[in-house]
């Protein structure tokens, strides 16, 4: 317990120190301190094991777009049973529904990715609808979310 307290104190000190160093234009030292704070966050806020839930507990997610796929993956990580209800015949949300000419993302694609499934191979900075939809399909398959989706649920 005392070790945890010391580690937490150290990490918060690193964050404060990082901001102070950055204000004095000491970028490298600031970055190092900030990385230590990142380690603190990772240690304390990333699930390391399944959670205990009642046997008959299940989550219902509405929509198989970015948020629904992300929620499904995270629930799987925790060992929680779930179903995703999708009104369309395919997953993808807005990226399945919208197919007009030039349809694409208005923010850089590298920022429009799951943190747990980064895509360094986007073809453009601002990807088009088909590429984003493929990314979502690949993510749903890779993290075994697809079998949990019920399509055409109006």
Secondary structure, DSSP 8 states (H G I E B T S, - for coil): -HHHHHHHHHHHHHHHHHHHHHHTT-HHHHHHHHHHHHHHHHHHHS--S-----TT-EEEEE--SHHHHHHHHHHHHHT-EEEEE-SSSSS-THHHH---TT-B-SS-TTTSSBTTB--TT-SSSS-BHHHHHHHHHHHHHHTT-GGGEE-S--
